[in-house]
Amino acid sequence: MSRKNCLDYLEERGHLPFSQAPFCIIDSLILSVCAYAPLEGVLPGLSAQETLPFRQAVDRLTAQAGWDHTGVLMADQIPRLVVRTAECPRFAQVRLGCCESILDEETGTQFAALTCFLPDGTLYLSFRGTDDSLVGWKECFRMAFTFPIPAQKLAADYLSQVAARHPGKLRLGGHSKGGNLAVWAAVHAQPMVRRRILWVDSHDGPGFTRDLTGTPAYQALAKRIRIFVPQSSLVGALLHQDRHCQVIRSHGSGTVGQHDPFSWEVAGTQYRLLPRRSAFGRKSAETIHAWLAAMSPQEQEEFVEVLFHLLAAGHAKTLTDITSALANNALSMAKAYKALDRTTRREIRSYLRRMLVALGAVNRPQPALPKHPGPFRRK
């Protein structure tokens, strides 16, 4: 059976202009993933009126040393996707601008977004997910007990500023944390801005500490919010998620591999969908939810603070820093752990033991996908 993904979509449909083949959900995924590229080094900022053609922006980007570094956990095909998208006639008339990037260790903030100006006059606001930085991963962990996180506030402000400066209908999207930010920004927008929104797409983005789906603002947008979660991915099933999420067929391995957008199967202009998440996926979510529920918000915060204190003990700033000098960083972490008081060490051991048991349960090999999945039905 064919396992086509978004790169295959570009090969097959990248020659078709938007006037001939309207903007679709796979275009949304592609622009969401392109937000991971460090375009802040070449694009005009949020307050600038200027924009750059997609191809010109990527040409400037690829001239910079190290532009294609993806980090330890990010998909290594992202640079290929960015270059291929820029080369496609379909995106030749797309212009990029309003780029914003904030990485602040003091406030624990990792945020980035850019706006794609489409030929039909609409705007696509693309929010970046968690990058390779420890700051980004710590903020991501804090989503379990902090409401809202700094990046969510920045996403709402970003939407407000873009909408105030540029006319046109709006689309919002992102992968992973970027999808969460897109939903948050849309739901917390002023009513006048919400009326301009065509679609909000969360591509395997986590949910929220509190259930937003029953709020008037979410309900006003509900028919225009599309939540996509692979059948066994863990990320999109975290926290309070919209029960009407659509399930993507993925050939990724384990919960981590399922989060890889290049493992998501595409048919024409749509995802290949399944009627429900797998039993493995449901068990994964239940296990992690139980682990989080076993700790109070204060205990969760203490765990995250100590964990990232240990990870940064060797002065690492990114996950790549840790793995590239693993022996030295392991020694630094061991010394930092030994310096903790006895009670904290005992509590951290307990938290880690429960987490490792949970992760072991959710990363066992999953059963094969059904050969003939039934049609997706919204419940």
Buried (B, 14 or more C-beta within 10 A) or exposed (E): EEEBBBBBBBEEBBEBEBEEBEBBBBBBBBBBBBBBBBBBEBBBEBEEEEBBBBBBBBBBBBEEEEBBBBBEBBBEBBBBBBBBBBBBEBBBBBBBBBBBBBBEEEEBBBBBBBBBBBBEEBBBBBBBBBBBBBBBBBBBBBBBBBEBBBBBBBBBBBBBBBBEBBEBBBBBBBBBBBBBBBBBBBBBBEEEBBEBBBBBBBBBBBBBBEBBBEEEBBEBBEEBBBBBBBBBBBBBBBBBBBEEBBBBBBBBBBBBBBBBBBBBBBEEBEBBBBEBBBEBBBBBBBBBBEBBEEBEEEBBBBBBEBBBBBBBBBEBBBBBBBEEBEEEBEEBBEEBBEEBEEEEBEBBEBBEEBBEEBBEBBBEEBEEBEEEBEEBEEE
